[in-house]
Amino acid sequence: MALSMGPMMDQSFVHAAHAGHGGAATSPSHAGRPKLDRIFNDPDGVVEDGVRGALLAHPDIIAETANPRVIKRARDTGRRKVGVITGGGSGHEPAFLGYVGTGLLDSVAIGEIFSSPTAVSFLDAMKEADKGAGVACLFGNYAGDTMNVRMAARDAQQAGIRVETVVATDDVASAPSGEAERRRGVAGEILMWKAAGARAEEGASLDEVIAVARKAIANTRSIGVGLTPCTIVANGHPNFAIELGTMEVGIGHHGEPGVSVQELGRSRDIAKLMLEHILPDLPFGRGDRVTVLLSGLGATPVIELYVLYADVADLLKEKGIEVAHRFVGNLFTSLEMKGATLTVMKTDEELDRLMAAPAESIGLVRVGAGAAAAPAAEAPAAKADPVEALVKAPTGEKYVPRSGVPVGETTQVIPALVDAIVKARDWLSEIDGKIGDGDHGINMAKGFARCGEALGANPPVMEKGLDALSDSLMAGIGGSMGPLYGRFFEGMAIPLRNVEFLDGKLFAQMLDGALAGINSLGNARVGDKTLVDTLQPSVEAFHKALDDGKSFEHALIALSEAAERGRDSTIDLVARIGRASRLGERSRGVLDAGATSCCLILQTIAKELEAPARKHNA
């Protein structure tokens, strides 16, 4: 596999990763369908089928691209302008594809339900939006999105496309005001897209578009209130519960717990509570002009949103705050969750003009609100200087074993990994659902299964299999696990290049490569409640066993035992990185899903290699 995404990646995986739903999805037997009051064919094909339906319903607004997980504007402006893009998980419709259109976004990358798009999809969205003036990528503050955008942006820049990014952090409930960099991006992203998209239509430069996007999100605050949970169809059940008659104040768009659970009050009580969190945070005050966005979370009746908006408007008027622009409806949802998100943005003359500017998309239409459309001008050209690859190939003298396990006897390692992960699908999703989205097993199984299908009945040697697995995960599953495990397997494969035998020393280098791949994308350490809690102690245990004179076989046993201890250690840890980190003490007492899948991967590899290692006395 290539060390950088983009043109060097095996593109067959990009399209195979999302194949199978070009027409109506084939329904599994009714016995295998989750018993839900929901509309779907294949529970694992909801995204593909939904995107296909959106394209058929709105051919005048959105269009397909060569990548089935990237949507672009149906009508090109025909002039040089800054491309404005975003990306995110499905299940939030009309976000994200619903904001592609005039005065808003030029393209979007689409992920699985509640999961970041892949780096490949973000890169393709950047390429589709590039008209010679650079690309502004505006996205929410989630670990998977950050990783995938980072890789895609570097590859785009290597291709000469200048990319600048802005991360939305408008959710006041997800971190204290002094730690804004930890806050989630929620419905405030829409106002950021609106401001940046309108400025780009005016012919602004990339720097100017980025500046207004930053100003928009810096002046925006949001909070959500959840009344019921939501269900990912492929899971078949909710991952959390909200007791009838109560509300989760500060709930996230994926069901992340909020700041408190309170008795459900009247609409005016809810409005007052939400504003008590939002207004002091910026702060907003008497004399301010604001834009208000009130979005349902998917199942709240629209009339009830208007009841709530009326109370919000009354309270703002009482405080001397003028509502200049307002957007009410199901604008940024969470499947069928009941509840609402309130977003307030302080406007100045520039933001006021941009909020009033015309826009046309599935999710938002703005006819101009009395403002004259700015004349369309050519944006200044922008081109990036090439950058170095994110992960560099190792340097120094290569180690080539002269004896050990013949690589021709490693062909069953990857099929064993595929089988193990696919069988653990529901278990891994159940673990993830306790403090996460519940999609870890679903997405991992998809990526591994697609690799198994691509390799067929005659799997290759371990090196080629690891490369194929890396490509499949990078191109197919998104989230944070796609890039992390993609780099993991890529790092393992590199030491195997052009060797005929595998021994303990070479396998130690493979483990080092896996750890280096993980570290190239993040800064997780042992104790953070991540897969590093499994991986790093396992690598260290393998090295120690070899240093103590143990055979390859016995070092593999030590690796397996350390992996299990590392996995189990996460039960007593509080998450410090990733989405679960916002739960604090509520993340203690359960296994980490990434640490669990890493343990399964390491133990499966060890098991497959133990017998050959013993046979060849490696």
C-alpha positions in Angstrom: 0.0 0.0 0.0 1.1 3.6 -0.6 2.5 5.6 2.3 0.2 8.4 1.3 -3.5 8.3 0.3 -4.6 9.6 -3.0 -3.3 8.6 -6.5 -1.0 5.9 -5.2 -3.8 4.0 -3.4 -5.3 0.9 -5.0 -8.4 2.5 -6.4 -10.2 -0.8 -6.8 -10.7 -0.8 -3.0 -12.2 2.7 -3.1 -15.1 1.6 -5.3 -15.4 -2.0 -4.1 -15.7 -0.7 -0.5 -19.1 0.8 -1.4 -20.2 -1.5 -4.1 -23.3 -3.7 -4.1 -26.0 -1.0 -3.8 -25.9 0.7 -7.2 -29.5 -0.4 -7.7 -32.1 -1.4 -5.1 -30.4 -3.2 -2.3 -31.0 -6.9 -2.1 -33.0 -7.7 1.0 -31.7 -10.4 3.4 -34.2 -13.0 4.6 -36.8 -11.7 7.0 -35.4 -13.9 9.6 -32.2 -12.0 9.6 -33.8 -8.5 9.6 -33.8 -6.5 12.8 -37.4 -6.2 14.2 -37.8 -2.4 14.0 -40.5 0.0 12.9 -38.1 1.5 10.4 -37.9 1.6 6.5 -35.0 -0.2 5.0 -33.9 -3.1 2.7 -30.5 -4.3 3.9 -29.6 -2.9 7.3 -26.0 -2.7 6.2 -27.0 -0.8 3.1 -29.0 2.0 4.5 -26.4 4.7 3.5 -26.0 3.5 0.0 -29.7 3.2 -0.6 -30.4 6.6 1.1 -27.8 8.4 -1.0 -29.2 6.8 -4.2 -32.7 8.0 -3.2 -31.4 11.6 -2.6 -29.8 11.7 -6.0 -32.9 10.5 -7.7 -35.1 13.0 -5.8 -32.9 16.1 -6.3 -31.1 15.8 -9.7 -31.4 19.6 -10.1 -29.4 20.2 -6.9 -26.9 17.4 -6.4 -25.0 15.0 -8.6 -23.0 11.8 -8.2 -19.3 11.4 -8.7 -17.0 8.5 -9.4 -16.8 7.9 -5.7 -20.2 6.8 -4.5 -19.6 8.4 -1.1 -19.0 11.9 -2.6 -21.8 14.2 -3.8 -21.3 17.4 -5.7 -23.3 20.4 -6.9 -25.4 19.6 -10.0 -24.6 22.9 -11.6 -21.1 24.3 -11.9 -20.6 28.0 -11.6 -18.3 28.0 -14.6 -15.9 30.4 -13.0 -12.9 30.2 -10.6 -14.1 30.2 -7.0 -13.1 28.8 -3.7 -14.5 25.3 -3.1 -16.3 24.8 0.2 -16.7 21.3 1.4 -17.5 19.2 4.5 -18.1 15.6 5.4 -19.6 13.6 8.2 -21.5 10.5 9.2 -24.9 9.6 7.8 -27.9 9.7 10.1 -27.9 13.5 10.5 -29.9 14.3 7.4 -30.3 16.7 5.8 -26.7 17.2 7.0 -24.4 16.7 5.3 -25.4 16.1 1.6 -28.4 18.3 2.1 -26.3 21.4 2.2 -24.7 21.0 -1.2 -25.9 23.7 -3.5 -25.7 27.3 -4.5 -24.4 29.6 -1.7 -23.4 26.7 0.5 -21.3 23.6 -0.2 -19.7 22.5 -3.4 -19.2 18.8 -2.4 -19.5 16.5 0.6 -17.9 13.3 1.8 -20.4 10.8 3.2 -19.6 8.3 6.0 -21.4 5.4 7.6 -24.1 6.0 10.1 -22.6 8.3 12.8 -19.1 7.6 11.4 -16.5 9.9 9.7 -16.1 9.5 5.9 -12.8 7.9 4.8 -9.7 9.9 3.9 -10.2 8.8 0.3 -13.7 10.3 0.2 -12.6 13.6 1.8 -9.8 13.7 -0.8 -12.2 13.1 -3.7 -14.5 15.8 -2.3 -11.6 18.2 -2.3 -10.8 17.3 -5.9 -14.4 17.7 -7.0 -14.6 21.2 -5.4 -11.3 22.5 -6.6 -11.8 25.1 -9.3 -8.3 26.6 -9.1 -8.9 28.9 -6.1 -8.3 26.4 -3.3 -10.6 24.5 -1.0 -12.0 25.3 2.4 -12.8 22.1 4.4 -15.2 23.0 7.2 -16.0 20.1 9.6 -16.9 19.1 13.1 -14.5 18.4 16.0 -14.5 14.6 16.1 -11.4 12.3 16.1 -12.2 10.3 13.0 -13.0 13.4 10.9 -9.8 15.1 12.1 -7.7 12.1 11.2 -9.2 11.6 7.8 -9.2 15.3 6.8 -5.6 15.6 7.9 -4.6 12.7 5.6 -6.8 13.9 2.7 -5.5 17.5 2.9 -1.9 16.4 2.7 -2.6 14.3 -0.3 -4.6 17.1 -1.9 -1.7 19.5 -1.3 0.8 17.0 -2.8 -1.5 17.2 -5.9 -1.1 21.0 -5.9 -4.5 21.8 -4.4 -4.3 24.3 -1.5 -6.6 23.2 1.3 -7.3 25.1 4.5 -9.5 23.9 7.3 -11.8 25.2 10.1 -13.1 22.9 12.8 -16.5 23.6 14.4 -16.6 23.7 18.2 -20.0 25.2 19.0 -21.4 22.7 21.5 -21.2 24.4 24.9 -22.1 21.2 26.8 -19.2 19.1 25.6 -16.4 21.0 27.4 -15.8 24.1 29.6 -15.4 27.4 27.9 -11.7 27.4 28.7 -11.3 24.2 26.7 -13.1 25.2 23.5 -10.7 23.0 21.4 -12.4 19.9 23.0 -15.9 20.9 22.1 -18.0 19.1 19.5 -19.2 20.6 16.3 -23.0 20.3 16.1 -25.7 22.3 14.3 -23.6 25.5 14.3 -21.8 24.0 11.4 -24.7 24.9 9.2 -24.2 28.6 9.9 -20.5 28.2 9.3 -21.2 26.6 5.9 -23.7 29.3 5.1 -21.3 32.2 5.8 -18.4 30.6 4.0 -20.5 29.4 1.0 -22.0 32.9 0.5 -18.6 34.5 0.8 -17.2 32.1 -1.8 -20.0 32.9 -4.2 -19.0 36.5 -4.0 -15.6 35.6 -5.4 -13.6 35.9 -2.2 -10.1 34.4 -1.8 -9.4 31.2 0.1 -8.0 33.2 3.0 -11.1 35.4 3.1 -13.5 32.4 3.1 -11.5 30.8 5.8 -11.5 34.0 7.9 -15.3 34.3 7.7 -15.8 30.6 8.5 -13.6 31.1 11.6 -15.5 34.2 12.6 -18.9 32.5 12.2 -18.1 29.5 14.3 -16.3 31.7 16.9 -19.5 33.6 17.4 -21.7 30.6 17.5 -22.9 28.5 20.5 -25.2 25.4 20.6 -26.8 23.0 23.0 -29.0 20.0 22.5 -31.8 18.5 24.6 -32.7 14.8 24.0 -36.0 13.2 25.0 -35.6 9.7 23.5 -32.7 7.6 22.2 -32.1 6.6 18.6 -31.3 3.3 17.0 -28.8 2.5 14.3 -30.7 0.0 12.1 -27.7 -2.4 11.8 -27.5 -2.6 15.6 -31.2 -3.2 16.0 -31.5 -1.5 19.4 -30.7 1.8 21.1 -27.3 2.2 22.7 -28.6 4.4 25.5 -31.9 5.2 27.3 -33.7 8.3 28.4 -36.4 7.7 31.0 -39.9 8.8 30.0 -40.6 12.3 31.5 -36.9 13.3 31.6 -34.6 15.1 29.3 -30.9 14.8 28.7 -29.5 18.4 28.7 -26.5 18.8 26.5 -26.9 15.5 24.6 -24.6 15.0 21.6 -25.8 14.2 18.1 -24.6 10.6 18.5 -26.3 10.2 21.8 -23.3 11.2 23.9 -24.5 12.0 27.4 -25.0 15.6 28.3 -24.4 17.7 31.4 -27.5 16.6 33.3 -30.7 14.6 33.3 -33.7 16.7 34.4 -37.4 16.4 34.6 -39.0 17.3 31.3 -40.6 20.8 31.8 -42.8 23.0 29.6 -41.5 24.4 26.4 -40.7 27.8 28.0 -38.7 26.0 30.7 -36.7 24.2 28.1 -36.0 27.4 26.1 -34.9 29.2 29.3 -32.6 26.3 30.3 -31.0 26.2 26.8 -30.4 29.9 26.7 -28.9 29.9 30.2 -26.2 27.6 28.9 -25.7 29.5 25.6 -25.9 33.2 26.4 -23.2 33.6 29.1 -20.7 31.4 27.2 -19.9 33.9 24.4 -21.4 36.1 26.0 -24.4 37.5 24.2 -26.0 40.6 25.5 -28.5 43.5 25.1 -28.2 45.2 21.7 -26.8 42.1 19.9 -28.2 41.0 16.6 -28.2 37.2 16.2 -29.1 34.4 13.9 -31.1 31.6 15.6 -31.2 28.0 14.3 -33.5 25.6 16.0 -33.2 22.0 14.7 -35.2 19.0 15.6 -33.3 15.8 16.2 -35.4 13.7 13.9 -38.7 12.7 15.5 -39.8 15.9 17.1 -43.1 17.1 15.5 -42.4 20.3 13.6 -45.2 22.1 15.3 -43.4 21.5 18.6 -40.3 23.1 17.2 -42.3 26.2 16.5 -43.7 26.1 20.0 -40.1 26.0 21.3 -38.9 28.7 18.9 -41.6 31.1 20.0 -40.4 30.8 23.6 -36.8 31.2 22.5 -37.7 34.4 20.5 -39.7 35.8 23.5 -36.9 35.2 25.9 -34.3 36.8 23.6 -36.6 39.8 23.1 -36.9 40.2 26.9 -33.1 40.3 27.1 -32.8 43.0 24.4 -31.3 40.6 21.8 -32.6 41.1 18.2 -33.2 38.0 16.0 -32.1 39.1 12.5 -32.3 35.7 10.9 -34.0 32.4 11.9 -34.0 28.9 10.7 -36.4 26.3 12.1 -36.9 22.7 11.2 -35.2 19.3 11.0 -31.9 20.7 9.9 -29.3 18.5 11.7 -30.8 15.4 13.1 -29.9 12.2 14.9 -31.9 9.4 13.1 -35.2 9.2 15.0 -34.2 10.9 18.3 -36.7 13.2 19.9 -35.4 16.6 21.1 -33.9 19.7 19.7 -30.7 21.6 19.2 -30.6 25.4 19.7 -27.9 27.4 18.0 -27.3 31.2 18.4 -24.8 33.2 16.3 -23.9 36.8 17.0 -23.8 38.7 13.7 -21.9 41.8 12.6 -22.4 43.6 9.3 -20.6 41.0 7.3 -22.2 37.9 8.8 -25.6 39.7 8.6 -25.1 40.1 4.8 -23.9 36.5 4.4 -26.9 35.0 6.3 -29.2 36.9 4.1 -27.5 35.8 0.9 -29.4 33.5 -1.5 -28.9 29.8 -1.1 -30.4 26.7 -2.6 -30.0 23.2 -1.2 -32.1 20.2 -0.1 -31.9 21.3 3.6 -31.9 25.1 3.2 -33.3 27.5 0.7 -32.7 31.3 1.1 -34.3 33.6 -1.4 -32.3 36.6 -0.3 -34.3 38.1 2.5 -34.3 41.4 0.7 -30.6 41.6 0.2 -29.2 42.1 -3.3 -27.0 39.3 -4.5 -23.4 40.2 -4.6 -21.8 40.3 -8.1 -20.1 37.1 -8.9 -16.4 37.6 -9.4 -13.5 35.3 -10.1 -11.6 34.3 -7.0 -7.8 34.7 -6.9 -6.0 31.6 -8.0 -4.5 29.4 -5.2 -2.1 26.5 -5.5 -0.4 24.5 -2.8 3.3 23.7 -2.5 3.9 19.9 -2.3 4.3 18.5 1.2 6.0 15.4 2.5 4.1 12.2 3.0 2.4 11.7 6.4 4.2 8.4 7.0 7.8 7.9 5.7 9.2 4.6 4.7 11.8 3.3 7.3 15.4 4.1 6.6 18.6 2.2 7.4 19.8 -1.3 6.6 17.0 -3.8 6.0 16.9 -7.0 8.1 16.4 -10.1 5.9 16.1 -13.4 7.8 17.9 -16.4 6.3 15.6 -18.9 8.0 12.3 -19.1 9.9 8.7 -19.5 8.7 8.6 -19.4 4.9 6.3 -16.6 3.9 4.5 -19.0 1.6 3.1 -20.6 4.8 1.5 -17.3 6.0 -1.4 -17.2 3.5 -4.0 -18.1 6.1 -3.3 -15.2 8.5 -5.5 -12.6 6.8 -8.5 -15.0 6.2 -8.3 -15.9 9.9 -8.3 -12.1 10.8 -11.3 -11.6 8.5 -13.2 -14.5 10.1 -12.4 -13.4 13.7 -13.6 -9.8 13.2 -16.7 -10.7 11.2 -17.7 -13.2 13.9 -17.1 -10.6 16.6 -19.2 -7.9 14.9 -22.1 -7.8 17.4 -19.9 -8.2 20.4 -17.6 -5.3 19.4 -20.6 -3.1 18.6 -22.2 -4.0 22.0 -19.0 -3.0 23.8 -18.8 0.2 21.7 -22.5 1.1 22.4 -21.9 1.4 26.1 -19.8 4.5 25.8 -19.8 5.2 22.0 -21.9 5.0 18.9 -22.2 1.2 18.8 -20.8 1.1 15.3 -17.3 -0.3 15.9 -18.1 -3.9 15.1 -20.4 -3.0 12.2 -17.8 -0.9 10.5 -14.8 -3.2 11.3 -16.7 -6.2 10.0 -17.6 -4.4 6.8 -14.0 -3.4 6.1 -12.6 -6.8 6.9 -15.3 -8.7 5.0 -14.8 -6.6 1.9 -11.1 -7.4 2.0 -11.8 -11.1 2.3 -14.2 -11.0 -0.6 -11.6 -9.2 -2.7 -8.8 -11.7 -1.9 -11.1 -14.6 -2.8 -10.4 -18.3 -2.4 -6.6 -18.1 -2.9 -5.4 -15.5 -0.4 -1.8 -14.1 -0.9 1.1 -14.3 1.5 1.0 -12.2 4.6 2.6 -9.1 3.1 0.2 -8.7 0.3 -2.7 -9.6 2.5 -1.8 -6.9 5.0 -1.5 -4.4 2.2 -4.9 -5.4 0.9 -6.4 -5.1 4.4 -4.9 -1.7 4.9 -6.3 -0.5 1.6 -9.8 -1.9 2.4 -9.9 -0.3 5.8 -8.6 3.1 4.7 -11.0 3.2 1.7 -14.0 1.6 3.2 -14.8 2.2 6.9 -13.9 5.8 7.9 -14.3 6.9 11.5 -11.1 6.8 13.5 -10.6 3.1 13.1 -10.3 3.2 9.3 -7.1 5.3 9.3 -5.7 3.9 12.5 -6.0 0.2 11.5 -5.0 1.2 8.0 -1.7 2.6 9.2 -1.4 -0.4 11.7 -1.5 -3.0 8.9 0.5 -0.9 6.5 3.2 -0.6 9.2 3.2 -4.3 9.7 3.6 -5.0 6.0 6.6 -2.9 5.3 9.3 -5.1 7.0 7.9 -8.1 5.0 8.9 -6.5 1.6 11.2 -8.8 -0.4 11.8 -11.4 2.3 11.4 -15.2 2.1 11.3 -16.0 5.8 9.7 -14.6 8.9 11.3 -15.0 12.3 11.0 -13.3 15.7 13.3 -10.4 15.0 11.4 -9.5 11.8 8.0 -9.9 13.5 9.2 -7.5 16.2 9.9 -5.0 13.5 6.4 -5.6 12.1 4.9 -4.8 15.5 7.1 -1.7 15.8 5.7 -0.7 12.4 2.1 -1.2 13.6 2.7 1.0 16.6 4.5 3.6 14.5 1.6 3.7 12.2 -0.8 4.4 15.0 1.4 7.0 16.5 1.7 8.8 13.2 -2.0 9.8 13.4 -2.4 10.6 17.1 -0.9 11.1 20.5 -2.7 8.4 22.5 -0.7 6.9 25.3 -1.1 3.9 27.7 -3.8 4.9 30.2 -5.9 6.9 27.7 -8.4 4.0 27.2 -7.7 3.4 23.5 -6.2 0.5 21.4 -2.8 1.7 22.5 -3.5 0.2 25.9 -3.5 -3.2 24.2 -0.9 -2.6 21.5 2.0 -1.0 23.3 2.3 -3.5 26.2 2.0 -6.3 23.7 4.8 -5.0 21.6 6.9 -4.5 24.7 6.1 -8.0 25.9 7.2 -9.5 22.6 10.5 -7.7 22.6 11.2 -8.6 26.2 10.5 -12.3 25.4 13.1 -12.2 22.6 15.6 -10.3 24.8 15.1 -13.0 27.4 16.1 -15.7 24.9 12.6 -17.0 24.2 11.7 -18.6 20.9 9.5 -17.0 18.3 6.7 -19.3 19.4 7.0 -18.4 23.0 7.3 -14.7 22.2 4.0 -14.9 20.4 2.4 -16.5 23.5 3.8 -13.6 25.6 2.3 -11.2 23.0 -1.1 -12.8 23.3 -1.2 -12.8 27.1 -0.1 -9.1 27.2 -2.8 -8.2 24.7 -5.4 -9.6 26.9 -4.1 -7.9 30.0 -4.0 -4.6 28.1 -7.5 -5.0 26.9 -8.8 -5.8 30.4 -6.9 -2.8 31.9 -9.3 -0.4 30.0 -12.2 -1.5 32.2 -10.9 0.6 35.1 -9.7 3.6 32.9 -11.5 6.9 32.3 -11.3 7.8 28.6 -9.0 10.8 28.0 -9.0 10.8 24.1 -11.7 10.6 21.5 -15.5 10.9 21.7 -15.8 8.9 25.0 -13.4 11.4 26.7 -16.3 13.8 27.1 -18.1 11.2 29.4 -15.5 11.5 32.2 -16.2 9.0 35.0 -19.2 7.7 33.0 -16.6 6.0 30.7 -15.2 3.9 33.5 -16.3 0.3 34.1 -16.5 -1.0 30.5 -14.0 -2.2 28.0 -12.7 0.1 25.2 -13.9 -1.2 21.8 -10.6 -0.3 20.1 -8.5 -2.0 22.7 -10.8 -5.1 22.4 -10.5 -5.4 18.6 -6.8 -4.8 18.8 -6.5 -7.7 21.3 -8.5 -9.9 19.0 -6.3 -9.0 16.0 -3.0 -9.6 17.8 -4.2 -12.9 19.4 -5.5 -14.1 16.0 -2.2 -13.3 14.3 -0.2 -15.0 17.1 -2.4 -18.1 17.0 -1.9 -18.4 13.2 1.9 -18.1 13.5 2.5 -20.2 16.6 2.4 -23.6 14.8 4.6 -22.6 11.8 7.0 -21.0 14.3 7.2 -24.2 16.3 7.5 -26.3 13.1 10.4 -24.4 11.8 12.0 -23.7 15.2 12.0 -20.0 14.2 
